[in-house]
């Protein structure tokens, strides 16, 4: 169950940078998006806490941030038209390989 918590925590990591990006407009702060970010931060942190009961802290943190990085990369491409270069895909692929590798070598 700890890995399930960790994966869901990583998915919540996607929400807060998206919320922050959408939370600032020319007209000022958009509080709904700022609130969305805060909820995602709390949920992500709480699930990481639960995952660390059974997964070593270093592994959990690396996977958590990796899932967040890969997810926000994809969302940046899809939602914000960020650059889709081969080099960016290559290096994000390395992060994904690291996440999968840590899962395979984890004792839990």
C-alpha positions as CSV (number, residue, x, y, z in Angstrom):
1,X,0.0,0.0,0.0
2,X,3.0,2.3,0.6
3,X,3.8,2.4,-3.1
4,X,0.2,3.3,-3.9
5,X,0.4,6.2,-1.5
6,X,3.7,7.3,-3.0
7,X,2.4,7.2,-6.5
8,X,-0.8,9.2,-5.6
9,X,1.4,11.6,-3.6
10,X,3.5,12.1,-6.8
11,X,0.3,12.8,-8.8
12,X,-0.7,15.4,-6.3
13,X,2.7,17.0,-6.9
14,X,1.5,17.9,-10.4
15,X,-1.3,20.0,-9.0
16,X,0.6,22.6,-7.1
17,X,2.9,23.9,-9.8
18,X,0.0,24.0,-12.3
19,X,-2.1,25.9,-9.7
20,X,0.7,28.4,-9.1
21,X,1.2,28.9,-12.8
22,X,-2.5,29.6,-13.2
23,X,-2.8,31.5,-9.9
24,X,-1.1,34.6,-11.2
25,X,-2.8,36.7,-13.9
26,X,-2.3,40.2,-15.2
27,X,-5.2,41.2,-13.1
28,X,-3.6,39.8,-9.9
29,X,-3.9,36.6,-7.9
30,X,-6.5,34.0,-8.8
31,X,-7.3,32.6,-5.3
32,X,-9.1,29.5,-6.6
33,X,-5.9,28.3,-8.2
34,X,-3.8,29.3,-5.3
35,X,-6.2,27.3,-3.0
36,X,-5.9,24.3,-5.4
37,X,-2.1,24.5,-5.1
38,X,-2.3,24.5,-1.3
39,X,-4.7,21.5,-1.2
40,X,-2.4,19.6,-3.6
41,X,0.7,20.4,-1.4
42,X,-1.0,19.2,1.8
43,X,-2.4,16.0,0.1
44,X,1.0,15.2,-1.5
45,X,2.9,15.7,1.8
46,X,0.4,13.7,3.8
47,X,0.6,10.8,1.4
48,X,4.4,11.0,1.3
49,X,4.3,10.8,5.1
50,X,2.2,7.7,4.9
51,X,4.5,6.1,2.3
52,X,7.6,6.7,4.4
53,X,6.3,4.3,7.0
54,X,7.4,1.4,4.8
55,X,9.6,2.9,2.1
56,X,13.0,4.4,3.0
57,X,13.0,8.2,3.1
58,X,15.6,8.6,0.3
59,X,13.8,6.3,-2.0
60,X,10.4,7.8,-1.3
61,X,11.6,11.3,-1.8
62,X,13.4,10.5,-5.0
63,X,10.4,8.7,-6.5
64,X,8.0,11.4,-5.2
65,X,9.9,14.3,-6.8
66,X,10.6,12.2,-9.9
67,X,6.9,11.5,-10.5
68,X,6.2,15.2,-9.9
69,X,8.9,16.2,-12.4
70,X,7.8,13.9,-15.1
71,X,4.1,14.7,-14.6
72,X,4.6,18.5,-14.7
73,X,6.8,18.1,-17.7
74,X,4.0,16.4,-19.6
75,X,1.4,18.9,-18.3
76,X,3.7,21.8,-19.4
77,X,3.7,20.3,-22.9
78,X,0.0,19.7,-23.0
79,X,-1.4,22.7,-21.2
80,X,1.1,25.5,-21.7
81,X,2.8,24.7,-25.0
82,X,6.2,24.3,-23.5
83,X,9.1,23.1,-25.8
84,X,8.9,19.4,-26.9
85,X,12.6,18.9,-27.8
86,X,14.3,15.6,-28.1
87,X,16.8,16.6,-25.4
88,X,14.0,17.4,-22.9
89,X,12.4,14.0,-23.6
90,X,15.7,12.2,-23.2
91,X,16.5,13.7,-19.8
92,X,12.9,13.3,-18.5
93,X,13.2,9.7,-19.7
94,X,16.3,9.3,-17.5
95,X,14.2,10.5,-14.5
96,X,11.6,7.9,-15.4
97,X,14.2,5.1,-15.6
98,X,15.5,6.2,-12.2
99,X,12.0,5.9,-10.7
100,X,11.4,2.5,-12.2
101,X,14.9,1.4,-11.0
102,X,14.3,2.5,-7.5
103,X,11.0,0.5,-7.4
104,X,12.8,-2.6,-8.6
105,X,15.6,-2.4,-6.1
106,X,13.4,-1.4,-3.2
107,X,13.0,-4.1,-0.5
108,X,9.3,-3.2,-0.1
